Amino acid sequence: MNKPGQAVSDRSVMADFARPGREIAAIETLIVDCPTTRRHRLSNTEISLQSCVIVKAMLKDGTLGLGEAATLGGPRWAEESVEAIKANIDTYLAPGLLGRNALDFERNAAAMVKAAHRNNAARGAVESALFDAAGKSLGLPVSQFLGGAVRDRIEVLWALASGDAEQEIEEARAKLAAREHRRFKIKLGFHSPAQDMARLIRIAEALPGCELICDVNQGWSEATAIRYLPRLAELGIALIEQPLRPGLLAATARVARRSAVPVMIDEAAFTGPEIVANATAAAGSVYSLKLVKSGGLLELKRAAGVAQACGLELYGGCLLETGIGAAAHLAVFSTLPRLEWGCEHFGPRILKTDLTNGEIVFRDFHIHCPQGPGLGIGLNEDAVRAMRRKA
């Protein structure tokens, strides 16, 4: 039985959710090119400038929401480039959303899927901006729309990816001294395997007591993985990410069966069925969560559920997002019952200047989830003006 006055209160809440003004009035995009503090290398590219698309969603009540889609060196990590992301949002996604209620999250997501197949990064950026706008309009954190937060901080890794062992050791020691990071991901695959092993041995010797994981970014063959994975186990490497390229499901499963180091699935699985296929084939035991793969906050949380239902542990992956993209990920990660491997949202710190106003804090080896309505972040307009692409 309802308590006295509860029905009236419930009606009042529903009326507030439905009140006019939360219709989507405008969706704008811009590209920014953000210099990084040092070069960041992967098996197939390297960057000293991180490019991303910033999405601004304006509601009729004047509320502004922010979203972001990042790439690494163009359409190399996945098929989307920042130029394509911007064009697809402007031409296909935004027009179909204007006039809709920002709180109709599922309907809006379905409309975007209908308007642009795949295009996960583009859809994820728009959905982030709509969630942010809706939360700010209601005075609620985005996590409240996703089931509510169960944590306000997450242990965060730092990536060592310059390829210069001595520079990487100095960088890691500085992070340790500042109590920002004590777990490190070492990027492999851009040197020969023998050179990578020599570099890895040097780093492991210099950082005793630190948890190290390795990311090959699809750079090895099955034979190379079989040869070198025992060495990784001897060095105490805790996890290896995506050693083989996507599509080699049986080969990756053979590698995983022979490896004493757990294998993490990343680029090989974007969709729910792909997660299931990888898990069923035993191609890995950990799954990396990313908005650019799932295509939105709702689908990111679903991906976590699918992965866990298949027995996979979870890792919060990133694509060097600014504080805007990091905040969107953290809104989802904060609601997950389990996130066994923490996250790696160091993007705001590898940029020379972040695009937010310092709301994301790194302290005591954790990234602290921003507090406040929406995603809990604001836009550093000066930084955006300085780094906005002119053409």
C-alpha positions as CSV (number, residue, x, y, z in Angstrom):
1,M,0.0,0.0,0.0
2,N,1.2,3.5,-0.8
3,K,2.1,5.8,2.0
4,P,0.0,8.9,2.3
5,G,1.0,11.4,-0.4
6,Q,3.2,8.9,-2.2
7,A,0.9,8.6,-5.3
8,V,0.9,12.4,-5.6
9,S,4.7,12.5,-5.3
10,D,5.1,9.8,-7.9
11,R,2.8,11.7,-10.3
12,S,4.9,14.8,-9.6
13,V,8.1,13.0,-10.5
14,M,6.6,11.6,-13.7
15,A,5.3,15.0,-14.7
16,D,8.7,16.5,-14.1
17,F,10.3,13.8,-16.4
18,A,7.7,14.5,-19.1
19,R,7.6,18.3,-18.9
20,P,8.4,20.3,-22.0
21,G,11.9,21.6,-22.6
22,R,13.8,18.3,-22.7
23,E,13.4,17.9,-26.4
24,I,16.6,17.9,-28.4
25,A,17.0,21.3,-30.0
26,A,20.4,21.0,-31.7
27,I,23.4,18.6,-32.0
28,E,26.7,20.1,-33.1
29,T,30.1,18.5,-33.7
30,L,33.7,19.7,-33.9
31,I,37.0,18.1,-34.3
32,V,39.9,18.8,-31.9
33,D,43.5,17.8,-32.3
34,C,45.1,17.4,-28.8
35,P,48.9,17.2,-28.5
36,T,50.1,14.4,-26.2
37,T,52.9,14.6,-23.7
38,R,54.9,12.0,-25.6
39,R,54.5,9.8,-28.6
40,H,52.1,6.8,-28.1
41,R,52.9,3.8,-30.2
42,L,50.8,0.8,-31.2
43,S,51.7,-2.1,-33.5
44,N,50.2,-0.4,-36.5
45,T,50.6,3.3,-35.8
46,E,52.0,6.0,-33.5
47,I,50.6,9.4,-32.5
48,S,51.8,12.6,-30.9
49,L,48.4,14.2,-31.6
50,Q,45.1,12.7,-30.4
51,S,42.1,13.6,-32.5
52,C,38.6,13.3,-31.4
53,V,35.1,14.6,-32.2
54,I,33.3,16.6,-29.5
55,V,29.5,16.5,-29.6
56,K,27.3,19.2,-28.1
57,A,23.6,18.4,-27.5
58,M,21.4,21.3,-26.7
59,L,17.9,20.8,-25.2
60,K,15.1,23.3,-25.6
61,D,15.4,24.2,-21.9
62,G,18.9,25.4,-22.7
63,T,20.8,22.5,-21.1
64,L,24.0,21.5,-22.9
65,G,25.3,17.9,-22.9
66,L,28.8,16.8,-24.0
67,G,30.0,13.6,-25.7
68,E,33.2,12.4,-27.4
69,A,34.4,9.9,-30.0
70,A,38.1,9.3,-30.1
71,T,40.3,7.4,-32.7
72,L,43.9,6.5,-32.8
73,G,45.7,7.7,-35.9
74,G,42.7,7.6,-38.2
75,P,40.8,4.5,-39.2
76,R,43.5,2.1,-38.2
77,W,42.3,0.8,-34.9
78,A,38.7,0.5,-36.3
79,E,37.0,1.7,-39.4
80,E,35.9,5.1,-38.2
81,S,38.0,8.3,-38.6
82,V,37.2,11.6,-36.9
83,E,36.3,13.0,-40.3
84,A,33.8,10.2,-40.9
85,I,32.4,10.4,-37.4
86,K,31.6,14.1,-37.7
87,A,30.1,13.7,-41.2
88,N,27.9,10.8,-40.1
89,I,26.6,12.6,-37.0
90,D,25.9,15.8,-38.9
91,T,24.3,14.1,-41.9
92,Y,22.6,11.0,-40.6
93,L,22.4,10.8,-36.8
94,A,21.5,14.4,-35.7
95,P,18.6,15.1,-38.1
96,G,16.7,12.0,-36.9
97,L,17.0,13.0,-33.2
98,L,15.9,16.6,-33.3
99,G,12.6,17.2,-31.5
100,R,12.8,13.9,-29.6
101,N,12.8,13.8,-25.8
102,A,16.4,13.3,-24.5
103,L,15.1,11.0,-21.8
104,D,13.8,8.4,-24.3
105,F,17.2,6.7,-24.2
106,E,16.2,3.4,-25.9
107,R,14.1,5.0,-28.6
108,N,16.9,7.4,-29.4
109,A,19.4,4.6,-29.5
110,A,17.2,2.6,-31.9
111,A,16.8,5.6,-34.1
112,M,20.5,6.0,-34.4
113,V,21.0,2.3,-35.2
114,K,18.4,2.7,-38.0
115,A,20.1,5.8,-39.3
116,A,23.7,4.6,-39.4
117,H,24.8,0.9,-39.3
118,R,27.9,0.1,-37.2
119,N,29.4,3.7,-36.7
120,N,29.7,2.8,-33.1
121,A,32.0,5.6,-32.1
122,A,29.7,8.2,-33.6
123,R,26.6,6.8,-31.9
124,G,28.4,6.5,-28.6
125,A,29.4,10.1,-28.7
126,V,25.9,11.3,-29.4
127,E,24.4,9.1,-26.8
128,S,26.9,10.3,-24.2
129,A,25.9,13.9,-24.9
130,L,22.2,13.1,-24.6
131,F,22.7,11.3,-21.3
132,D,24.8,14.2,-20.0
133,A,22.1,16.8,-21.1
134,A,19.3,14.7,-19.5
135,G,21.2,14.3,-16.3
136,K,22.0,18.0,-16.0
137,S,18.4,19.0,-16.8
138,L,17.1,16.7,-14.0
139,G,20.0,17.4,-11.6
140,L,20.9,13.7,-11.6
141,P,24.2,11.9,-12.3
142,V,24.2,9.7,-15.5
143,S,24.9,6.7,-13.3
144,Q,21.4,7.0,-11.8
145,F,19.9,6.3,-15.2
146,L,22.1,3.1,-15.4
147,G,21.1,1.5,-12.1
148,G,23.1,3.7,-9.7
149,A,26.7,3.8,-8.7
150,V,28.3,1.1,-6.6
151,R,31.8,2.7,-6.5
152,D,33.1,6.2,-6.7
153,R,36.7,5.4,-7.7
154,I,38.5,2.7,-9.8
155,E,42.1,1.6,-9.8
156,V,43.6,2.9,-13.0
157,L,46.5,1.7,-15.2
158,W,49.0,3.8,-17.1
159,A,50.2,2.7,-20.5
160,L,54.0,2.7,-21.4
161,A,54.1,3.1,-25.1
162,S,57.0,5.2,-26.3
163,G,59.2,2.1,-27.1
164,D,62.1,3.5,-25.2
165,A,62.6,1.4,-22.1
166,E,64.6,4.0,-20.1
167,Q,62.0,6.7,-20.8
168,E,59.2,4.4,-19.9
169,I,60.9,3.4,-16.6
170,E,61.4,7.1,-15.7
171,E,57.7,7.8,-16.6
172,A,56.5,4.9,-14.5
173,R,58.6,5.8,-11.5
174,A,57.2,9.4,-11.6
175,K,53.6,7.9,-11.6
176,L,54.5,5.8,-8.6
177,A,56.0,8.7,-6.7
178,A,52.9,10.8,-7.3
179,R,50.7,7.9,-6.2
180,E,48.7,8.1,-9.5
181,H,49.5,4.6,-11.0
182,R,51.1,1.4,-9.8
183,R,49.8,-0.9,-12.5
184,F,51.2,-0.5,-16.0
185,K,50.3,-1.7,-19.5
186,I,53.3,-2.1,-21.9
187,K,52.5,-1.8,-25.6
188,L,54.2,-4.5,-27.8
189,G,54.2,-5.3,-31.4
190,F,56.0,-2.3,-33.0
191,H,59.4,-3.8,-32.5
192,S,60.5,-7.3,-33.3
193,P,59.4,-9.8,-30.6
194,A,63.0,-10.3,-29.5
195,Q,63.4,-6.5,-29.0
196,D,60.1,-6.3,-27.3
197,M,61.2,-9.0,-24.8
198,A,64.4,-7.2,-24.1
199,R,62.5,-4.0,-23.4
200,L,60.0,-5.8,-21.3
201,I,62.6,-7.5,-19.2
202,R,64.3,-4.2,-18.5
203,I,61.0,-2.6,-17.4
204,A,60.0,-5.6,-15.2
205,E,63.4,-5.5,-13.5
206,A,63.1,-1.8,-12.8
207,L,59.5,-1.9,-11.5
208,P,59.5,-4.7,-8.8
209,G,56.1,-5.2,-7.2
210,C,54.1,-3.5,-9.9
211,E,51.5,-5.4,-11.9
212,L,52.3,-5.4,-15.6
213,I,50.1,-6.3,-18.5
214,C,51.0,-6.4,-22.2
215,D,49.0,-5.3,-25.2
216,V,50.1,-6.6,-28.6
217,N,47.4,-4.8,-30.5
218,Q,47.0,-7.7,-33.0
219,G,50.7,-7.6,-33.8
220,W,51.6,-11.3,-33.4
221,S,51.0,-14.5,-35.3
222,E,49.9,-17.7,-33.6
223,A,53.5,-19.0,-33.9
224,T,55.0,-15.9,-32.4
225,A,52.5,-16.0,-29.5
226,I,53.2,-19.6,-28.8
227,R,57.0,-18.9,-28.8
228,Y,56.9,-15.9,-26.5
229,L,54.0,-16.3,-24.1
230,P,56.0,-18.7,-21.8
231,R,58.5,-15.8,-21.4
232,L,55.8,-13.5,-20.4
233,A,54.6,-15.9,-17.8
234,E,58.2,-16.2,-16.5
235,L,58.3,-12.4,-16.1
236,G,55.1,-12.4,-14.1
237,I,53.0,-10.6,-16.7
238,A,49.4,-10.6,-15.4
239,L,47.5,-10.3,-18.7
240,I,48.0,-10.1,-22.4
241,E,45.7,-8.2,-24.7
242,Q,44.6,-9.1,-28.2
243,P,47.8,-10.9,-29.4
244,L,46.3,-11.9,-32.8
245,R,44.2,-10.0,-35.2
246,P,40.4,-10.3,-35.2
247,G,39.0,-13.1,-37.2
248,L,41.5,-15.7,-36.2
249,L,39.2,-17.2,-33.6
250,A,40.4,-20.8,-33.6
251,A,44.1,-19.7,-33.6
252,T,43.5,-17.3,-30.7
253,A,41.7,-20.1,-28.8
254,R,44.7,-22.3,-29.4
255,V,47.0,-19.6,-28.0
256,A,44.8,-19.1,-25.0
257,R,44.7,-22.8,-24.2
258,R,48.5,-22.9,-24.2
259,S,49.1,-19.7,-22.2
260,A,49.6,-19.5,-18.5
261,V,48.9,-15.7,-18.9
262,P,45.2,-14.9,-19.3
263,V,44.3,-13.5,-22.7
264,M,42.1,-10.3,-23.0
265,I,39.7,-9.9,-25.9
266,D,39.5,-6.4,-27.3
267,E,39.3,-5.6,-31.1
268,A,38.0,-9.1,-31.8
269,A,34.6,-8.5,-30.2
270,F,32.5,-5.3,-30.7
271,T,29.0,-6.8,-30.5
272,G,27.2,-9.1,-28.1
273,P,27.3,-12.1,-30.6
274,E,31.0,-11.5,-31.1
275,I,31.6,-11.6,-27.3
276,V,29.6,-14.8,-27.1
277,A,31.6,-16.3,-30.1
278,N,34.9,-15.5,-28.5
279,A,33.9,-16.8,-25.1
280,T,32.4,-20.0,-26.5
281,A,35.6,-20.6,-28.5
282,A,37.6,-19.9,-25.3
283,A,39.6,-17.2,-27.1
284,G,40.1,-15.3,-23.9
285,S,39.0,-15.0,-20.3
286,V,38.9,-11.2,-19.9
287,Y,36.9,-8.6,-22.0
288,S,37.9,-5.0,-22.6
289,L,34.9,-2.6,-22.5
290,K,34.9,0.5,-24.7
291,L,32.2,2.9,-25.8
292,V,33.7,3.0,-29.4
293,K,33.0,-0.7,-29.6
294,S,29.6,-0.9,-28.0
295,G,28.1,2.3,-29.6
296,G,26.7,3.9,-26.5
297,L,26.3,3.7,-22.7
298,L,23.3,1.4,-22.8
299,E,25.1,-1.1,-25.1
300,L,28.3,-0.8,-23.0
301,K,26.5,-1.9,-19.9
302,R,24.8,-4.7,-21.9
303,A,28.2,-5.8,-23.2
304,A,29.4,-6.1,-19.6
305,G,26.4,-8.3,-18.8
306,V,26.9,-10.5,-21.8
307,A,30.6,-10.9,-21.1
308,Q,30.0,-11.8,-17.5
309,A,27.3,-14.2,-18.4
310,C,29.8,-16.0,-20.5
311,G,32.3,-16.2,-17.6
312,L,34.6,-13.4,-18.7
313,E,36.1,-10.9,-16.3
314,L,35.9,-7.2,-17.1
315,Y,38.5,-4.5,-17.9
316,G,37.7,-0.9,-18.5
317,G,39.5,-0.1,-21.8
318,C,40.1,3.3,-23.4
319,L,41.2,4.9,-26.6
320,L,43.0,7.9,-25.1
321,E,39.8,9.9,-24.6
322,T,39.8,13.3,-23.1
323,G,38.0,13.9,-19.8
324,I,34.7,14.0,-21.7
325,G,35.0,10.5,-23.0
326,A,36.6,9.3,-19.8
327,A,33.6,10.6,-17.8
328,A,31.2,8.8,-20.0
329,H,33.0,5.5,-19.4
330,L,33.3,6.1,-15.7
331,A,29.5,6.7,-15.5
332,V,29.0,3.1,-16.8
333,F,31.9,1.5,-14.9
334,S,30.7,3.0,-11.6
335,T,27.5,1.0,-11.9
336,L,29.0,-2.4,-12.7
337,P,28.7,-5.0,-9.9
338,R,32.2,-6.3,-10.8
339,L,35.1,-4.7,-12.7
340,E,37.8,-7.2,-11.9
341,W,40.7,-5.5,-13.7
342,G,40.0,-1.9,-13.1
343,C,40.4,0.6,-15.9
344,E,42.9,2.4,-18.0
345,H,41.4,5.9,-18.4
346,F,44.6,7.8,-18.3
347,G,43.7,9.8,-21.4
348,P,43.2,13.2,-19.7
349,R,46.7,12.9,-18.3
350,I,48.5,12.0,-21.5
351,L,47.1,15.1,-23.2
352,K,49.1,18.3,-22.7
353,T,45.8,20.1,-22.0
354,D,42.5,18.3,-21.2
355,L,39.2,19.6,-22.5
356,T,37.5,19.5,-19.1
357,N,38.0,21.7,-16.1
358,G,39.8,19.3,-13.9
359,E,36.8,17.4,-12.6
360,I,38.5,14.0,-13.0
361,V,41.0,13.4,-10.3
362,F,43.8,10.8,-10.1
363,R,44.8,10.1,-6.5
364,D,46.0,7.1,-4.5
365,F,46.3,5.0,-7.6
366,H,42.6,5.5,-8.5
367,I,40.7,7.6,-10.9
368,H,37.8,9.2,-9.0
369,C,34.5,9.3,-10.8
370,P,33.3,12.9,-11.3
371,Q,30.5,14.0,-9.1
372,G,27.6,16.2,-10.0
373,P,24.7,16.2,-12.5
374,G,25.1,14.5,-15.9
375,L,28.6,13.3,-16.5
376,G,29.9,15.7,-13.9
377,I,32.2,17.6,-16.2
378,G,32.3,21.0,-17.9
379,L,34.0,22.1,-21.1
380,N,37.3,24.0,-21.1
381,E,36.3,26.4,-23.9
382,D,39.8,28.0,-24.1
383,A,41.4,24.6,-24.7
384,V,38.7,23.8,-27.3
385,R,39.4,27.0,-29.2
386,A,43.1,26.4,-29.2
387,M,42.9,22.9,-30.5
388,R,39.8,23.0,-32.7
389,R,40.5,22.0,-36.3
390,K,39.9,24.9,-38.5
391,A,39.1,23.2,-41.8
